[in-house]
Amino acid sequence: MASSSQDEVFELVTGILRAEFELDSSKLVLDARVQEDLDLDSIDAVDLMARLEEETGLVVEDEELARIRTLADVVRVVRSGLDRAAAAG
């Protein structure tokens, strides 16, 4: 996946959340907190990032994963990785 807009990455993330975790679309907003609002534990967060890595070809570092609190953080990490990959490639 090449560099993508925030909306495209958000759609990718929310699509995975709906499919893999059966979350209601109404809960999937940028300021939704991963643990508190979406009720995803740390294992779920790792599973989400693994699916995103599969979809995008990115590798998310543990330090980045540890800083994720909201869906906006997930989108930021994915977009940042995609932007770095596009600039390098």
C-alpha positions as CSV (number, residue, x, y, z in Angstrom):
1,M,0.0,0.0,0.0
2,A,1.4,3.4,-1.0
3,S,1.2,6.5,1.0
4,S,-2.5,7.1,1.9
5,S,-4.7,9.8,3.2
6,Q,-6.0,9.8,6.8
7,D,-9.5,8.8,5.5
8,E,-8.1,5.8,3.6
9,V,-6.1,4.6,6.6
10,F,-9.1,5.2,8.9
11,E,-11.3,3.1,6.6
12,L,-8.7,0.3,6.6
13,V,-8.4,0.3,10.4
14,T,-12.1,0.5,11.0
15,G,-12.8,-2.3,8.4
16,I,-10.4,-4.6,10.3
17,L,-12.0,-3.7,13.6
18,R,-15.5,-4.4,12.3
19,A,-14.4,-7.7,10.7
20,E,-12.0,-9.1,13.3
21,F,-13.5,-7.7,16.5
22,E,-17.2,-7.3,15.5
23,L,-17.2,-3.7,16.7
24,D,-20.2,-1.4,15.9
25,S,-19.4,1.3,13.4
26,S,-20.9,4.0,15.7
27,K,-18.0,3.4,18.2
28,L,-15.3,3.8,15.6
29,V,-14.4,7.4,15.7
30,L,-10.9,8.9,15.8
31,D,-11.0,9.9,19.4
32,A,-12.2,6.4,20.5
33,R,-9.9,5.0,23.2
34,V,-8.7,1.5,22.2
35,Q,-9.0,0.0,25.7
36,E,-11.7,2.0,27.4
37,D,-14.1,2.8,24.5
38,L,-13.5,-0.2,22.2
39,D,-12.8,-2.7,25.0
40,L,-9.7,-4.1,23.3
41,D,-7.1,-5.5,25.6
42,S,-3.4,-5.6,24.8
43,I,-3.6,-8.9,23.0
44,D,-6.4,-7.5,20.8
45,A,-4.2,-4.4,20.1
46,V,-1.3,-6.7,19.0
47,D,-3.7,-8.6,16.8
48,L,-5.0,-5.4,15.2
49,M,-1.5,-4.2,14.5
50,A,-0.5,-7.7,13.1
51,R,-3.5,-7.4,10.7
52,L,-2.5,-3.9,9.7
53,E,1.1,-5.1,9.1
54,E,-0.3,-7.9,6.8
55,E,-2.5,-5.4,4.9
56,T,0.1,-2.7,4.5
57,G,3.5,-4.5,4.6
58,L,4.6,-2.2,7.5
59,V,6.4,-3.2,10.6
60,V,5.3,-1.4,13.7
61,E,7.9,-1.0,16.4
62,D,7.0,-2.0,20.0
63,E,7.7,1.6,21.1
64,E,5.1,2.9,18.7
65,L,2.6,0.2,19.7
66,A,3.1,1.1,23.4
67,R,2.1,4.8,22.7
68,I,-1.2,3.9,21.0
69,R,-4.2,5.0,23.0
70,T,-6.8,6.1,20.4
71,L,-7.9,5.2,16.9
72,A,-6.3,8.5,15.9
73,D,-3.0,7.1,17.2
74,V,-3.4,3.9,15.2
75,V,-4.1,6.0,12.0
76,R,-1.1,8.2,12.8
77,V,1.3,5.2,13.2
78,V,0.1,3.6,10.0
79,R,0.2,6.8,8.0
80,S,3.7,7.6,9.3
81,G,4.9,4.2,8.3
82,L,3.3,4.4,4.9
83,D,4.8,7.9,4.3
84,R,8.3,6.6,5.3
85,A,8.0,3.6,3.0
86,A,6.8,5.9,0.1
87,A,9.7,8.3,0.6
88,A,12.2,5.4,0.7
89,G,10.8,3.5,-2.2
